[in-house]
Amino acid sequence: MQAFNRGRQRLVALALLGLVLLTPPMLNTQAGASGLDAFLYLFGVWAGLILAAAWVAERRD
Protein backbone atom coordinates (compact mmCIF):
# COMPACT_ATOMS: atom_id res chain seq x y z
CA MET A 1 0.00 0.00 0.00
CA GLN A 2 2.89 2.37 0.71
CA ALA A 3 4.31 1.83 -2.79
CA PHE A 4 0.91 2.78 -4.22
CA ASN A 5 0.92 6.06 -2.29
CA ARG A 6 4.51 6.78 -3.30
CA GLY A 7 3.62 6.25 -6.96
CA ARG A 8 0.61 8.51 -6.62
CA GLN A 9 2.76 11.21 -5.02
CA ARG A 10 5.26 10.96 -7.87
CA LEU A 11 2.51 11.31 -10.46
CA VAL A 12 1.14 14.38 -8.69
CA ALA A 13 4.66 15.84 -8.60
CA LEU A 14 4.99 15.18 -12.35
CA ALA A 15 1.68 16.93 -12.99
CA LEU A 16 2.82 19.98 -11.03
CA LEU A 17 6.17 19.96 -12.83
CA GLY A 18 4.33 19.83 -16.15
CA LEU A 19 2.18 22.76 -15.10
CA VAL A 20 5.25 24.81 -14.21
CA LEU A 21 7.13 23.86 -17.39
CA LEU A 22 4.27 24.29 -19.85
CA THR A 23 2.35 27.33 -18.61
CA PRO A 24 4.80 30.16 -19.53
CA PRO A 25 5.44 28.93 -23.10
CA MET A 26 1.71 28.44 -23.69
CA LEU A 27 1.04 32.00 -22.57
CA ASN A 28 3.83 33.29 -24.80
CA THR A 29 2.50 31.46 -27.86
CA GLN A 30 -0.94 32.99 -27.25
CA ALA A 31 0.69 36.43 -27.19
CA GLY A 32 2.13 35.86 -30.66
CA ALA A 33 5.67 34.73 -29.81
CA SER A 34 5.88 31.42 -31.64
CA GLY A 35 8.42 29.58 -33.68
CA LEU A 36 10.27 26.35 -34.04
CA ASP A 37 11.99 26.69 -30.66
CA ALA A 38 8.68 27.04 -28.81
CA PHE A 39 7.21 24.14 -30.79
CA LEU A 40 10.15 21.86 -30.01
CA TYR A 41 10.16 22.88 -26.34
CA LEU A 42 6.43 22.29 -25.86
CA PHE A 43 6.36 18.89 -27.52
CA GLY A 44 9.69 17.86 -25.99
CA VAL A 45 8.46 18.61 -22.48
CA TRP A 46 5.11 16.98 -23.24
CA ALA A 47 6.78 13.79 -24.51
CA GLY A 48 9.16 13.78 -21.54
CA LEU A 49 6.28 14.03 -19.10
CA ILE A 50 4.47 11.16 -20.80
CA LEU A 51 7.58 8.99 -20.66
CA ALA A 52 8.20 9.87 -17.01
CA ALA A 53 4.57 9.12 -16.11
CA ALA A 54 4.76 5.75 -17.87
CA TRP A 55 8.01 4.96 -16.04
CA VAL A 56 6.48 5.86 -12.66
CA ALA A 57 3.30 3.89 -13.41
CA GLU A 58 5.21 0.75 -14.46
CA ARG A 59 7.84 0.94 -11.75
CA ARG A 60 7.43 -1.53 -8.91
CA ASP A 61 9.17 -0.69 -5.64
Predicted model as a PDB file, atoms N, CA, C, CB and O in Angstrom, pLDDT in the B-factor column:
MODEL        1                                                                  
ATOM      1  N   MET A   1       0.816  -1.193   0.000  1.00 55.00           N  
ATOM      2  CA  MET A   1       0.000   0.000   0.000  1.00 55.00           C  
ATOM      3  C   MET A   1       0.864   1.263   0.000  1.00 55.00           C  
ATOM      4  CB  MET A   1      -0.931  -0.006   1.202  1.00 55.00           C  
ATOM      5  O   MET A   1       0.489   2.274  -0.594  1.00 55.00           O  
ATOM      6  N   GLN A   2       2.009   1.205   0.659  1.00 64.00           N  
ATOM      7  CA  GLN A   2       2.888   2.367   0.712  1.00 64.00           C  
ATOM      8  C   GLN A   2       3.477   2.666  -0.669  1.00 64.00           C  
ATOM      9  CB  GLN A   2       4.014   2.140   1.734  1.00 64.00           C  
ATOM     10  O   GLN A   2       3.642   3.831  -1.031  1.00 64.00           O  
ATOM     11  N   ALA A   3       3.793   1.623  -1.438  1.00 56.00           N  
ATOM     12  CA  ALA A   3       4.315   1.832  -2.786  1.00 56.00           C  
ATOM     13  C   ALA A   3       3.265   2.503  -3.670  1.00 56.00           C  
ATOM     14  CB  ALA A   3       4.760   0.494  -3.405  1.00 56.00           C  
ATOM     15  O   ALA A   3       3.603   3.318  -4.528  1.00 56.00           O  
ATOM     16  N   PHE A   4       1.995   2.162  -3.464  1.00 64.00           N  
ATOM     17  CA  PHE A   4       0.912   2.784  -4.223  1.00 64.00           C  
ATOM     18  C   PHE A   4       0.848   4.280  -3.917  1.00 64.00           C  
ATOM     19  CB  PHE A   4      -0.441   2.107  -3.897  1.00 64.00           C  
ATOM     20  O   PHE A   4       0.697   5.090  -4.832  1.00 64.00           O  
ATOM     21  N   ASN A   5       0.959   4.647  -2.657  1.00 84.00           N  
ATOM     22  CA  ASN A   5       0.921   6.065  -2.285  1.00 84.00           C  
ATOM     23  C   ASN A   5       2.139   6.808  -2.814  1.00 84.00           C  
ATOM     24  CB  ASN A   5       0.839   6.216  -0.765  1.00 84.00           C  
ATOM     25  O   ASN A   5       2.033   7.956  -3.245  1.00 84.00           O  
ATOM     26  N   ARG A   6       3.299   6.152  -2.782  1.00 85.00           N  
ATOM     27  CA  ARG A   6       4.510   6.784  -3.297  1.00 85.00           C  
ATOM     28  C   ARG A   6       4.383   7.031  -4.799  1.00 85.00           C  
ATOM     29  CB  ARG A   6       5.745   5.912  -2.997  1.00 85.00           C  
ATOM     30  O   ARG A   6       4.784   8.086  -5.290  1.00 85.00           O  
ATOM     31  N   GLY A   7       3.835   6.074  -5.520  1.00 83.00           N  
ATOM     32  CA  GLY A   7       3.623   6.248  -6.955  1.00 83.00           C  
ATOM     33  C   GLY A   7       2.639   7.365  -7.246  1.00 83.00           C  
ATOM     34  O   GLY A   7       2.827   8.146  -8.179  1.00 83.00           O  
ATOM     35  N   ARG A   8       1.600   7.437  -6.448  1.00 88.00           N  
ATOM     36  CA  ARG A   8       0.610   8.512  -6.623  1.00 88.00           C  
ATOM     37  C   ARG A   8       1.249   9.875  -6.355  1.00 88.00           C  
ATOM     38  CB  ARG A   8      -0.604   8.296  -5.681  1.00 88.00           C  
ATOM     39  O   ARG A   8       0.980  10.839  -7.072  1.00 88.00           O  
ATOM     40  N   GLN A   9       2.084   9.956  -5.335  1.00 91.00           N  
ATOM     41  CA  GLN A   9       2.764  11.213  -5.022  1.00 91.00           C  
ATOM     42  C   GLN A   9       3.696  11.617  -6.161  1.00 91.00           C  
ATOM     43  CB  GLN A   9       3.556  11.086  -3.706  1.00 91.00           C  
ATOM     44  O   GLN A   9       3.797  12.798  -6.491  1.00 91.00           O  
ATOM     45  N   ARG A  10       4.368  10.655  -6.755  1.00 91.00           N  
ATOM     46  CA  ARG A  10       5.259  10.965  -7.869  1.00 91.00           C  
ATOM     47  C   ARG A  10       4.480  11.444  -9.088  1.00 91.00           C  
ATOM     48  CB  ARG A  10       6.096   9.742  -8.233  1.00 91.00           C  
ATOM     49  O   ARG A  10       4.934  12.344  -9.796  1.00 91.00           O  
ATOM     50  N   LEU A  11       3.322  10.860  -9.340  1.00 92.00           N  
ATOM     51  CA  LEU A  11       2.507  11.309 -10.464  1.00 92.00           C  
ATOM     52  C   LEU A  11       1.967  12.715 -10.240  1.00 92.00           C  
ATOM     53  CB  LEU A  11       1.356  10.345 -10.697  1.00 92.00           C  
ATOM     54  O   LEU A  11       1.889  13.508 -11.178  1.00 92.00           O  
ATOM     55  N   VAL A  12       1.598  13.023  -9.008  1.00 93.00           N  
ATOM     56  CA  VAL A  12       1.139  14.383  -8.690  1.00 93.00           C  
ATOM     57  C   VAL A  12       2.291  15.369  -8.866  1.00 93.00           C  
ATOM     58  CB  VAL A  12       0.578  14.456  -7.239  1.00 93.00           C  
ATOM     59  O   VAL A  12       2.099  16.465  -9.394  1.00 93.00           O  
ATOM     60  N   ALA A  13       3.483  14.982  -8.426  1.00 94.00           N  
ATOM     61  CA  ALA A  13       4.659  15.844  -8.605  1.00 94.00           C  
ATOM     62  C   ALA A  13       4.949  16.067 -10.091  1.00 94.00           C  
ATOM     63  CB  ALA A  13       5.893  15.225  -7.910  1.00 94.00           C  
ATOM     64  O   ALA A  13       5.307  17.175 -10.491  1.00 94.00           O  
ATOM     65  N   LEU A  14       4.798  15.031 -10.901  1.00 95.00           N  
ATOM     66  CA  LEU A  14       4.989  15.184 -12.348  1.00 95.00           C  
ATOM     67  C   LEU A  14       3.950  16.127 -12.951  1.00 95.00           C  
ATOM     68  CB  LEU A  14       4.918  13.817 -13.042  1.00 95.00           C  
ATOM     69  O   LEU A  14       4.272  16.926 -13.832  1.00 95.00           O  
ATOM     70  N   ALA A  15       2.722  16.039 -12.487  1.00 94.00           N  
ATOM     71  CA  ALA A  15       1.677  16.933 -12.991  1.00 94.00           C  
ATOM     72  C   ALA A  15       2.000  18.385 -12.642  1.00 94.00           C  
ATOM     73  CB  ALA A  15       0.300  16.537 -12.415  1.00 94.00           C  
ATOM     74  O   ALA A  15       1.832  19.277 -13.472  1.00 94.00           O  
ATOM     75  N   LEU A  16       2.456  18.617 -11.428  1.00 95.00           N  
ATOM     76  CA  LEU A  16       2.820  19.976 -11.032  1.00 95.00           C  
ATOM     77  C   LEU A  16       4.032  20.477 -11.809  1.00 95.00           C  
ATOM     78  CB  LEU A  16       3.104  20.032  -9.533  1.00 95.00           C  
ATOM     79  O   LEU A  16       4.082  21.642 -12.205  1.00 95.00           O  
ATOM     80  N   LEU A  17       5.008  19.597 -12.026  1.00 93.00           N  
ATOM     81  CA  LEU A  17       6.169  19.960 -12.826  1.00 93.00           C  
ATOM     82  C   LEU A  17       5.743  20.318 -14.250  1.00 93.00           C  
ATOM     83  CB  LEU A  17       7.193  18.811 -12.843  1.00 93.00           C  
ATOM     84  O   LEU A  17       6.231  21.292 -14.823  1.00 93.00           O  
ATOM     85  N   GLY A  18       4.844  19.538 -14.807  1.00 93.00           N  
ATOM     86  CA  GLY A  18       4.329  19.834 -16.147  1.00 93.00           C  
ATOM     87  C   GLY A  18       3.615  21.173 -16.199  1.00 93.00           C  
ATOM     88  O   GLY A  18       3.749  21.919 -17.169  1.00 93.00           O  
ATOM     89  N   LEU A  19       2.863  21.472 -15.163  1.00 91.00           N  
ATOM     90  CA  LEU A  19       2.179  22.761 -15.102  1.00 91.00           C  
ATOM     91  C   LEU A  19       3.181  23.907 -15.090  1.00 91.00           C  
ATOM     92  CB  LEU A  19       1.280  22.835 -13.865  1.00 91.00           C  
ATOM     93  O   LEU A  19       3.002  24.905 -15.787  1.00 91.00           O  
ATOM     94  N   VAL A  20       4.229  23.759 -14.299  1.00 90.00           N  
ATOM     95  CA  VAL A  20       5.253  24.805 -14.211  1.00 90.00           C  
ATOM     96  C   VAL A  20       6.023  24.935 -15.529  1.00 90.00           C  
ATOM     97  CB  VAL A  20       6.229  24.503 -13.057  1.00 90.00           C  
ATOM     98  O   VAL A  20       6.330  26.048 -15.956  1.00 90.00           O  
ATOM     99  N   LEU A  21       6.331  23.821 -16.168  1.00 89.00           N  
ATOM    100  CA  LEU A  21       7.131  23.860 -17.392  1.00 89.00           C  
ATOM    101  C   LEU A  21       6.335  24.294 -18.625  1.00 89.00           C  
ATOM    102  CB  LEU A  21       7.735  22.504 -17.641  1.00 89.00           C  
ATOM    103  O   LEU A  21       6.898  24.875 -19.554  1.00 89.00           O  
ATOM    104  N   LEU A  22       5.044  24.018 -18.636  1.00 85.00           N  
ATOM    105  CA  LEU A  22       4.266  24.286 -19.847  1.00 85.00           C  
ATOM    106  C   LEU A  22       3.461  25.579 -19.818  1.00 85.00           C  
ATOM    107  CB  LEU A  22       3.343  23.157 -20.090  1.00 85.00           C  
ATOM    108  O   LEU A  22       3.084  26.075 -20.880  1.00 85.00           O  
ATOM    109  N   THR A  23       3.186  26.136 -18.659  1.00 85.00           N  
ATOM    110  CA  THR A  23       2.352  27.334 -18.606  1.00 85.00           C  
ATOM    111  C   THR A  23       2.998  28.559 -19.251  1.00 85.00           C  
ATOM    112  CB  THR A  23       2.017  27.646 -17.180  1.00 85.00           C  
ATOM    113  O   THR A  23       2.357  29.180 -20.099  1.00 85.00           O  
ATOM    114  N   PRO A  24       4.233  28.946 -18.900  1.00 80.00           N  
ATOM    115  CA  PRO A  24       4.797  30.159 -19.530  1.00 80.00           C  
ATOM    116  C   PRO A  24       4.913  30.077 -21.056  1.00 80.00           C  
ATOM    117  CB  PRO A  24       6.163  30.434 -18.955  1.00 80.00           C  
ATOM    118  O   PRO A  24       4.567  31.047 -21.730  1.00 80.00           O  
ATOM    119  N   PRO A  25       5.382  28.965 -21.627  1.00 72.00           N  
ATOM    120  CA  PRO A  25       5.435  28.926 -23.101  1.00 72.00           C  
ATOM    121  C   PRO A  25       4.055  28.981 -23.754  1.00 72.00           C  
ATOM    122  CB  PRO A  25       6.150  27.669 -23.555  1.00 72.00           C  
ATOM    123  O   PRO A  25       3.901  29.562 -24.828  1.00 72.00           O  
ATOM    124  N   MET A  26       3.062  28.386 -23.119  1.00 69.00           N  
ATOM    125  CA  MET A  26       1.713  28.438 -23.690  1.00 69.00           C  
ATOM    126  C   MET A  26       1.182  29.868 -23.670  1.00 69.00           C  
ATOM    127  CB  MET A  26       0.759  27.502 -22.917  1.00 69.00           C  
ATOM    128  O   MET A  26       0.511  30.289 -24.612  1.00 69.00           O  
ATOM    129  N   LEU A  27       1.471  30.607 -22.626  1.00 69.00           N  
ATOM    130  CA  LEU A  27       1.037  31.998 -22.570  1.00 69.00           C  
ATOM    131  C   LEU A  27       1.776  32.839 -23.599  1.00 69.00           C  
ATOM    132  CB  LEU A  27       1.253  32.569 -21.171  1.00 69.00           C  
ATOM    133  O   LEU A  27       1.196  33.746 -24.197  1.00 69.00           O  
ATOM    134  N   ASN A  28       3.056  32.540 -23.809  1.00 67.00           N  
ATOM    135  CA  ASN A  28       3.832  33.290 -24.801  1.00 67.00           C  
ATOM    136  C   ASN A  28       3.362  33.007 -26.218  1.00 67.00           C  
ATOM    137  CB  ASN A  28       5.309  32.956 -24.677  1.00 67.00           C  
ATOM    138  O   ASN A  28       3.355  33.911 -27.054  1.00 67.00           O  
ATOM    139  N   THR A  29       2.966  31.765 -26.508  1.00 63.00           N  
ATOM    140  CA  THR A  29       2.497  31.464 -27.861  1.00 63.00           C  
ATOM    141  C   THR A  29       1.145  32.122 -28.117  1.00 63.00           C  
ATOM    142  CB  THR A  29       2.397  29.940 -28.074  1.00 63.00           C  
ATOM    143  O   THR A  29       0.837  32.461 -29.259  1.00 63.00           O  
ATOM    144  N   GLN A  30       0.338  32.307 -27.085  1.00 61.00           N  
ATOM    145  CA  GLN A  30      -0.937  32.992 -27.250  1.00 61.00           C  
ATOM    146  C   GLN A  30      -0.726  34.485 -27.498  1.00 61.00           C  
ATOM    147  CB  GLN A  30      -1.820  32.779 -26.015  1.00 61.00           C  
ATOM    148  O   GLN A  30      -1.555  35.142 -28.127  1.00 61.00           O  
ATOM    149  N   ALA A  31       0.396  35.015 -26.996  1.00 58.00           N  
ATOM    150  CA  ALA A  31       0.694  36.433 -27.188  1.00 58.00           C  
ATOM    151  C   ALA A  31       1.316  36.706 -28.558  1.00 58.00           C  
ATOM    152  CB  ALA A  31       1.630  36.923 -26.090  1.00 58.00           C  
ATOM    153  O   ALA A  31       1.526  37.864 -28.918  1.00 58.00           O  
ATOM    154  N   GLY A  32       1.607  35.675 -29.310  1.00 60.00           N  
ATOM    155  CA  GLY A  32       2.128  35.859 -30.658  1.00 60.00           C  
ATOM    156  C   GLY A  32       3.587  35.468 -30.812  1.00 60.00           C  
ATOM    157  O   GLY A  32       4.099  35.462 -31.932  1.00 60.00           O  
ATOM    158  N   ALA A  33       4.269  35.143 -29.726  1.00 58.00           N  
ATOM    159  CA  ALA A  33       5.673  34.732 -29.811  1.00 58.00           C  
ATOM    160  C   ALA A  33       5.715  33.231 -30.062  1.00 58.00           C  
ATOM    161  CB  ALA A  33       6.460  35.106 -28.506  1.00 58.00           C  
ATOM    162  O   ALA A  33       5.635  32.438 -29.124  1.00 58.00           O  
ATOM    163  N   SER A  34       5.839  32.846 -31.312  1.00 62.00           N  
ATOM    164  CA  SER A  34       5.883  31.419 -31.638  1.00 62.00           C  
ATOM    165  C   SER A  34       7.057  31.172 -32.572  1.00 62.00           C  
ATOM    166  CB  SER A  34       4.545  30.941 -32.288  1.00 62.00           C  
ATOM    167  O   SER A  34       7.684  32.109 -33.067  1.00 62.00           O  
ATOM    168  N   GLY A  35       7.333  29.944 -32.795  1.00 72.00           N  
ATOM    169  CA  GLY A  35       8.417  29.584 -33.682  1.00 72.00           C  
ATOM    170  C   GLY A  35       8.794  28.150 -33.463  1.00 72.00           C  
ATOM    171  O   GLY A  35       8.153  27.431 -32.697  1.00 72.00           O  
ATOM    172  N   LEU A  36       9.826  27.740 -34.132  1.00 74.00           N  
ATOM    173  CA  LEU A  36      10.269  26.355 -34.044  1.00 74.00           C  
ATOM    174  C   LEU A  36      10.779  26.014 -32.654  1.00 74.00           C  
ATOM    175  CB  LEU A  36      11.350  26.086 -35.070  1.00 74.00           C  
ATOM    176  O   LEU A  36      10.550  24.906 -32.168  1.00 74.00           O  
ATOM    177  N   ASP A  37      11.470  26.953 -32.003  1.00 75.00           N  
ATOM    178  CA  ASP A  37      11.989  26.687 -30.663  1.00 75.00           C  
ATOM    179  C   ASP A  37      10.866  26.419 -29.667  1.00 75.00           C  
ATOM    180  CB  ASP A  37      12.837  27.858 -30.185  1.00 75.00           C  
ATOM    181  O   ASP A  37      10.947  25.485 -28.869  1.00 75.00           O  
ATOM    182  N   ALA A  38       9.821  27.237 -29.715  1.00 75.00           N  
ATOM    183  CA  ALA A  38       8.684  27.042 -28.815  1.00 75.00           C  
ATOM    184  C   ALA A  38       7.991  25.719 -29.115  1.00 75.00           C  
ATOM    185  CB  ALA A  38       7.685  28.210 -28.940  1.00 75.00           C  
ATOM    186  O   ALA A  38       7.598  25.002 -28.195  1.00 75.00           O  
ATOM    187  N   PHE A  39       7.842  25.395 -30.382  1.00 79.00           N  
ATOM    188  CA  PHE A  39       7.210  24.137 -30.786  1.00 79.00           C  
ATOM    189  C   PHE A  39       7.999  22.941 -30.266  1.00 79.00           C  
ATOM    190  CB  PHE A  39       7.087  24.063 -32.316  1.00 79.00           C  
ATOM    191  O   PHE A  39       7.428  22.015 -29.689  1.00 79.00           O  
ATOM    192  N   LEU A  40       9.309  22.964 -30.472  1.00 85.00           N  
ATOM    193  CA  LEU A  40      10.148  21.856 -30.008  1.00 85.00           C  
ATOM    194  C   LEU A  40      10.155  21.760 -28.488  1.00 85.00           C  
ATOM    195  CB  LEU A  40      11.576  22.020 -30.525  1.00 85.00           C  
ATOM    196  O   LEU A  40      10.137  20.658 -27.940  1.00 85.00           O  
ATOM    197  N   TYR A  41      10.181  22.890 -27.804  1.00 84.00           N  
ATOM    198  CA  TYR A  41      10.155  22.880 -26.344  1.00 84.00           C  
ATOM    199  C   TYR A  41       8.853  22.285 -25.826  1.00 84.00           C  
ATOM    200  CB  TYR A  41      10.342  24.297 -25.796  1.00 84.00           C  
ATOM    201  O   TYR A  41       8.868  21.405 -24.966  1.00 84.00           O  
ATOM    202  N   LEU A  42       7.725  22.766 -26.350  1.00 84.00           N  
ATOM    203  CA  LEU A  42       6.428  22.288 -25.864  1.00 84.00           C  
ATOM    204  C   LEU A  42       6.262  20.779 -26.066  1.00 84.00           C  
ATOM    205  CB  LEU A  42       5.298  23.032 -26.572  1.00 84.00           C  
ATOM    206  O   LEU A  42       5.878  20.064 -25.140  1.00 84.00           O  
ATOM    207  N   PHE A  43       6.547  20.308 -27.258  1.00 90.00           N  
ATOM    208  CA  PHE A  43       6.363  18.890 -27.522  1.00 90.00           C  
ATOM    209  C   PHE A  43       7.449  18.035 -26.891  1.00 90.00           C  
ATOM    210  CB  PHE A  43       6.324  18.646 -29.002  1.00 90.00           C  
ATOM    211  O   PHE A  43       7.205  16.871 -26.573  1.00 90.00           O  
ATOM    212  N   GLY A  44       8.638  18.585 -26.704  1.00 93.00           N  
ATOM    213  CA  GLY A  44       9.687  17.859 -25.992  1.00 93.00           C  
ATOM    214  C   GLY A  44       9.338  17.659 -24.528  1.00 93.00           C  
ATOM    215  O   GLY A  44       9.493  16.563 -23.989  1.00 93.00           O  
ATOM    216  N   VAL A  45       8.868  18.718 -23.886  1.00 92.00           N  
ATOM    217  CA  VAL A  45       8.456  18.612 -22.479  1.00 92.00           C  
ATOM    218  C   VAL A  45       7.252  17.690 -22.355  1.00 92.00           C  
ATOM    219  CB  VAL A  45       8.124  20.008 -21.893  1.00 92.00           C  
ATOM    220  O   VAL A  45       7.184  16.874 -21.436  1.00 92.00           O  
ATOM    221  N   TRP A  46       6.306  17.817 -23.273  1.00 93.00           N  
ATOM    222  CA  TRP A  46       5.111  16.984 -23.244  1.00 93.00           C  
ATOM    223  C   TRP A  46       5.479  15.498 -23.375  1.00 93.00           C  
ATOM    224  CB  TRP A  46       4.144  17.399 -24.369  1.00 93.00           C  
ATOM    225  O   TRP A  46       4.977  14.663 -22.623  1.00 93.00           O  
ATOM    226  N   ALA A  47       6.346  15.178 -24.321  1.00 96.00           N  
ATOM    227  CA  ALA A  47       6.776  13.788 -24.507  1.00 96.00           C  
ATOM    228  C   ALA A  47       7.566  13.302 -23.298  1.00 96.00           C  
ATOM    229  CB  ALA A  47       7.623  13.650 -25.784  1.00 96.00           C  
ATOM    230  O   ALA A  47       7.416  12.153 -22.881  1.00 96.00           O  
ATOM    231  N   GLY A  48       8.404  14.163 -22.735  1.00 95.00           N  
ATOM    232  CA  GLY A  48       9.162  13.777 -21.542  1.00 95.00           C  
ATOM    233  C   GLY A  48       8.257  13.485 -20.355  1.00 95.00           C  
ATOM    234  O   GLY A  48       8.507  12.547 -19.597  1.00 95.00           O  
ATOM    235  N   LEU A  49       7.217  14.276 -20.191  1.00 95.00           N  
ATOM    236  CA  LEU A  49       6.278  14.034 -19.096  1.00 95.00           C  
ATOM    237  C   LEU A  49       5.515  12.721 -19.293  1.00 95.00           C  
ATOM    238  CB  LEU A  49       5.291  15.200 -18.978  1.00 95.00           C  
ATOM    239  O   LEU A  49       5.255  12.001 -18.330  1.00 95.00           O  
ATOM    240  N   ILE A  50       5.164  12.418 -20.527  1.00 95.00           N  
ATOM    241  CA  ILE A  50       4.468  11.158 -20.803  1.00 95.00           C  
ATOM    242  C   ILE A  50       5.382   9.979 -20.500  1.00 95.00           C  
ATOM    243  CB  ILE A  50       3.991  11.105 -22.273  1.00 95.00           C  
ATOM    244  O   ILE A  50       4.958   9.003 -19.881  1.00 95.00           O  
ATOM    245  N   LEU A  51       6.628  10.066 -20.933  1.00 95.00           N  
ATOM    246  CA  LEU A  51       7.583   8.986 -20.658  1.00 95.00           C  
ATOM    247  C   LEU A  51       7.838   8.831 -19.165  1.00 95.00           C  
ATOM    248  CB  LEU A  51       8.903   9.247 -21.383  1.00 95.00           C  
ATOM    249  O   LEU A  51       7.913   7.709 -18.664  1.00 95.00           O  
ATOM    250  N   ALA A  52       7.971   9.932 -18.458  1.00 94.00           N  
ATOM    251  CA  ALA A  52       8.201   9.870 -17.015  1.00 94.00           C  
ATOM    252  C   ALA A  52       6.984   9.290 -16.296  1.00 94.00           C  
ATOM    253  CB  ALA A  52       8.528  11.268 -16.462  1.00 94.00           C  
ATOM    254  O   ALA A  52       7.137   8.509 -15.357  1.00 94.00           O  
ATOM    255  N   ALA A  53       5.782   9.662 -16.725  1.00 93.00           N  
ATOM    256  CA  ALA A  53       4.569   9.119 -16.105  1.00 93.00           C  
ATOM    257  C   ALA A  53       4.450   7.619 -16.367  1.00 93.00           C  
ATOM    258  CB  ALA A  53       3.320   9.849 -16.633  1.00 93.00           C  
ATOM    259  O   ALA A  53       4.046   6.866 -15.481  1.00 93.00           O  
ATOM    260  N   ALA A  54       4.795   7.186 -17.564  1.00 93.00           N  
ATOM    261  CA  ALA A  54       4.763   5.752 -17.866  1.00 93.00           C  
ATOM    262  C   ALA A  54       5.791   5.006 -17.027  1.00 93.00           C  
ATOM    263  CB  ALA A  54       5.022   5.504 -19.364  1.00 93.00           C  
ATOM    264  O   ALA A  54       5.522   3.908 -16.540  1.00 93.00           O  
ATOM    265  N   TRP A  55       6.963   5.600 -16.858  1.00 92.00           N  
ATOM    266  CA  TRP A  55       8.010   4.965 -16.040  1.00 92.00           C  
ATOM    267  C   TRP A  55       7.565   4.853 -14.585  1.00 92.00           C  
ATOM    268  CB  TRP A  55       9.330   5.764 -16.129  1.00 92.00           C  
ATOM    269  O   TRP A  55       7.779   3.818 -13.953  1.00 92.00           O  
ATOM    270  N   VAL A  56       6.957   5.893 -14.053  1.00 89.00           N  
ATOM    271  CA  VAL A  56       6.478   5.860 -12.663  1.00 89.00           C  
ATOM    272  C   VAL A  56       5.345   4.845 -12.525  1.00 89.00           C  
ATOM    273  CB  VAL A  56       6.000   7.268 -12.208  1.00 89.00           C  
ATOM    274  O   VAL A  56       5.296   4.108 -11.540  1.00 89.00           O  
ATOM    275  N   ALA A  57       4.441   4.798 -13.493  1.00 87.00           N  
ATOM    276  CA  ALA A  57       3.303   3.887 -13.412  1.00 87.00           C  
ATOM    277  C   ALA A  57       3.746   2.421 -13.499  1.00 87.00           C  
ATOM    278  CB  ALA A  57       2.301   4.199 -14.526  1.00 87.00           C  
ATOM    279  O   ALA A  57       3.156   1.563 -12.843  1.00 87.00           O  
ATOM    280  N   GLU A  58       4.767   2.127 -14.294  1.00 88.00           N  
ATOM    281  CA  GLU A  58       5.207   0.750 -14.463  1.00 88.00           C  
ATOM    282  C   GLU A  58       6.228   0.312 -13.416  1.00 88.00           C  
ATOM    283  CB  GLU A  58       5.786   0.574 -15.832  1.00 88.00           C  
ATOM    284  O   GLU A  58       6.484  -0.881 -13.253  1.00 88.00           O  
ATOM    285  N   ARG A  59       6.800   1.264 -12.722  1.00 78.00           N  
ATOM    286  CA  ARG A  59       7.838   0.935 -11.746  1.00 78.00           C  
ATOM    287  C   ARG A  59       7.219   0.239 -10.533  1.00 78.00           C  
ATOM    288  CB  ARG A  59       8.598   2.210 -11.306  1.00 78.00           C  
ATOM    289  O   ARG A  59       6.172   0.643 -10.026  1.00 78.00           O  
ATOM    290  N   ARG A  60       7.883  -0.797 -10.096  1.00 66.00           N  
ATOM    291  CA  ARG A  60       7.426  -1.534  -8.915  1.00 66.00           C  
ATOM    292  C   ARG A  60       8.520  -1.434  -7.851  1.00 66.00           C  
ATOM    293  CB  ARG A  60       7.100  -3.044  -9.262  1.00 66.00           C  
ATOM    294  O   ARG A  60       9.639  -1.902  -8.061  1.00 66.00           O  
ATOM    295  N   ASP A  61       8.196  -0.830  -6.723  1.00 56.00           N  
ATOM    296  CA  ASP A  61       9.172  -0.693  -5.643  1.00 56.00           C  
ATOM    297  C   ASP A  61       9.188  -1.921  -4.759  1.00 56.00           C  
ATOM    298  CB  ASP A  61       8.874   0.542  -4.808  1.00 56.00           C  
ATOM    299  O   ASP A  61       9.953  -1.978  -3.797  1.00 56.00           O  
TER     300      ASP A  61                                                      
ENDMDL                                                                          
END                                                                             
